[in-house]
């Protein structure tokens, strides 16, 4: 996973799960990105869930992010749902190379 995807505003849909309405974009077979940019805001990769059964655990992760003041953005790449959020520490940030 690497790189950045710019999210077009017209590509954003709404995903409904366990009482939540979440911004969602579908990328199909594209390679997942480390960061999404939507309307000038950076959304960094937070975690991924399998497409099948994601609803059972996703709400817990989203509510935790929102309680900490982060805004989520979901993206589907292949058969997985990726959770991105504002203000989270990017993967590998602050770690020495090879750690």
Sine and cosine of phi, psi and omega as CSV:
sin_phi,cos_phi,sin_psi,cos_psi,sin_omega,cos_omega
0.00,0.00,0.79,-0.61,0.03,-1.00
-0.31,-0.95,0.18,-0.98,0.10,-0.99
1.00,0.06,-0.10,-1.00,-0.09,-1.00
-0.71,-0.70,0.65,-0.76,0.14,-0.99
-0.90,-0.44,0.75,-0.66,0.11,-0.99
-1.00,0.05,0.81,-0.58,-0.03,-1.00
-1.00,-0.05,0.86,-0.50,0.07,-1.00
-0.97,0.25,0.72,-0.69,-0.03,-1.00
-0.81,0.58,-0.59,0.81,-0.03,-1.00
-0.95,0.30,-0.22,0.98,0.01,-1.00
-1.00,0.07,-0.23,0.97,-0.06,-1.00
-0.97,0.23,0.80,-0.60,0.05,-1.00
-0.92,-0.40,-0.06,-1.00,0.07,-1.00
-0.87,-0.48,0.75,-0.66,0.07,-1.00
-0.96,-0.29,0.80,-0.60,0.00,-1.00
-0.97,-0.23,0.83,-0.56,0.04,-1.00
-0.44,-0.90,0.78,-0.62,0.05,-1.00
0.71,0.71,0.76,0.65,0.05,-1.00
0.99,0.17,0.04,1.00,0.02,-1.00
-0.97,-0.24,0.58,-0.82,0.14,-0.99
-0.91,-0.43,0.93,-0.38,-0.14,-0.99
-0.87,-0.49,0.63,-0.77,0.09,-1.00
-0.92,0.39,0.66,-0.75,-0.17,-0.99
-0.56,-0.83,0.66,-0.75,0.07,-1.00
-0.71,-0.70,0.60,-0.80,-0.05,-1.00
-0.94,-0.35,0.78,-0.63,-0.01,-1.00
-0.92,-0.39,-0.11,0.99,0.03,-1.00
0.91,0.41,-0.81,-0.59,-0.09,-1.00
-1.00,0.03,0.09,1.00,0.00,-1.00
-0.88,0.47,0.43,-0.90,0.05,-1.00
-0.94,0.33,0.75,-0.67,0.02,-1.00
-0.87,0.49,0.55,-0.84,-0.01,-1.00
-0.97,-0.22,0.36,-0.93,0.09,-1.00
-0.98,0.18,-0.47,0.88,-0.03,-1.00
-0.62,-0.78,0.63,-0.78,0.16,-0.99
-0.92,-0.39,0.58,-0.81,0.08,-1.00
-0.88,-0.47,0.84,-0.54,0.01,-1.00
-0.76,-0.65,0.87,-0.49,0.02,-1.00
0.77,0.63,0.70,0.71,0.06,-1.00
0.98,0.18,0.03,1.00,-0.03,-1.00
-0.97,-0.26,0.70,-0.71,0.04,-1.00
-1.00,0.06,0.77,-0.64,0.09,-1.00
-0.87,-0.49,0.89,-0.45,-0.04,-1.00
-0.99,-0.13,0.50,-0.86,0.04,-1.00
-0.85,0.53,0.73,-0.69,0.00,-1.00
-0.90,-0.44,-0.77,0.64,0.02,-1.00
-0.21,-0.98,0.19,-0.98,0.02,-1.00
-0.77,-0.64,0.48,-0.88,0.01,-1.00
-0.71,-0.70,0.52,-0.85,0.07,-1.00
-0.92,0.40,0.55,-0.84,-0.01,-1.00
-0.86,0.50,-0.68,0.74,0.00,-1.00
-0.99,0.17,0.88,-0.47,0.06,-1.00
1.00,0.01,0.12,0.99,-0.04,-1.00
-0.88,0.47,-0.51,0.86,-0.08,-1.00
-0.87,0.48,-0.43,0.90,-0.04,-1.00
-0.93,0.36,-0.46,0.89,-0.07,-1.00
-0.84,-0.55,-0.28,0.96,-0.10,-1.00
-0.87,0.49,-0.69,0.72,-0.07,-1.00
-0.84,0.55,-0.62,0.78,0.02,-1.00
-0.87,0.49,-0.71,0.71,-0.01,-1.00
-0.92,0.39,-0.67,0.74,-0.02,-1.00
-0.91,0.41,-0.70,0.71,0.00,-1.00
-0.89,0.45,-0.60,0.80,0.05,-1.00
-0.90,0.44,-0.72,0.70,0.03,-1.00
-0.86,0.51,-0.74,0.67,-0.03,-1.00
-0.90,0.43,-0.60,0.80,0.03,-1.00
-0.89,0.45,-0.47,0.88,0.03,-1.00
-1.00,0.01,0.06,1.00,0.05,-1.00
1.00,0.03,0.21,0.98,0.01,-1.00
-1.00,-0.07,0.54,-0.84,0.07,-1.00
-0.97,-0.24,0.80,-0.60,-0.03,-1.00
-1.00,0.05,0.40,-0.91,0.16,-0.99
-0.58,-0.82,0.81,-0.58,-0.03,-1.00
-0.99,-0.16,0.56,-0.83,0.05,-1.00
-0.64,-0.77,0.66,-0.75,0.07,-1.00
-0.97,-0.22,0.83,-0.56,0.12,-0.99
-0.84,-0.55,0.89,-0.46,-0.01,-1.00
0.87,0.50,-0.81,-0.59,-0.07,-1.00
-0.97,-0.24,0.44,0.90,-0.01,-1.00
-0.72,-0.69,0.48,-0.88,0.12,-0.99
-0.98,-0.21,0.80,-0.60,0.02,-1.00
-0.96,-0.27,0.74,-0.68,0.05,-1.00
-0.98,-0.17,0.83,-0.56,0.10,-1.00
-0.90,-0.43,0.44,-0.90,0.00,-1.00
-0.46,-0.89,0.46,-0.89,0.08,-1.00
-0.97,0.25,0.55,-0.84,0.15,-0.99
0.95,0.32,0.16,0.99,0.06,-1.00
-1.00,0.00,0.41,-0.91,0.02,-1.00
-0.97,0.25,0.83,-0.56,0.01,-1.00
-0.87,0.50,0.49,-0.87,0.04,-1.00
-0.83,0.56,0.73,-0.69,0.07,-1.00
0.99,0.14,-0.11,0.99,-0.01,-1.00
-0.93,0.38,0.75,-0.66,0.07,-1.00
0.99,0.13,0.01,1.00,0.03,-1.00
-0.99,-0.16,0.59,-0.81,0.06,-1.00
-0.93,0.37,0.46,-0.89,0.01,-1.00
-0.81,0.58,0.69,-0.72,0.03,-1.00
0.98,0.18,0.07,1.00,-0.02,-1.00
-1.00,0.09,0.00,0.00,0.00,0.00
